[in-house]
Amino acid sequence: MFCAFLDVTTAMADAPYVHTFTGFTFPPKVGPFTQVKVTPFNEAHSDIEVDYNNNPYTAHLSVYVYPAHDPLQKHYEQCKADVLQVHPDAKLLEEKPITLEKGGTKFDGFSALYSFRGKFVASKEQDLLSRLIVFRRGDYYALYRISYAADDKATAEKQIDDFIQQLDWPAGDGSAPPAK
């Protein structure tokens, strides 16, 4: 997930991006969020990041889908450590286990919310919130990283929750690859 970029594919306004390894489909728009780029982290494109911005721009949402190698709890702890490596001044405000239902299947995951000061939206220094959400779906992780202005918390969190609910996941539990 935190590898060097191989290439960046600019989002196409009318075509969804399909992650062929899992069947995850990323539409050009999800609610007020517009896809801005797709970044593969390896040649096979099994490890990807899909970025969205809302309009007006107060939140940036990245969805990562990549092969799972560790139990979910262990990976979640590593992801939290990665946040603190990038933002050493970040304060953990809350963390909790969460359950997401997609296509009749329940997926257990973890969520952490951080606060820190930084530049965001027009490069002005401000209070920011950053949410980390991670699930394991079969042999892949689905990770959401969302950053948004603290002064837009109520609106941003509603839009983010709606995005997570509206983004379709492939059918099934992810234990077998999707039909091609």
Summary of the structure (lengths in Angstrom):
residues: 180
radius of gyration: 15.7
end to end distance: 24.8
largest distance: 46.9
contacts: 524
relative contact order: 0.18
helix: 18%
strand: 47%
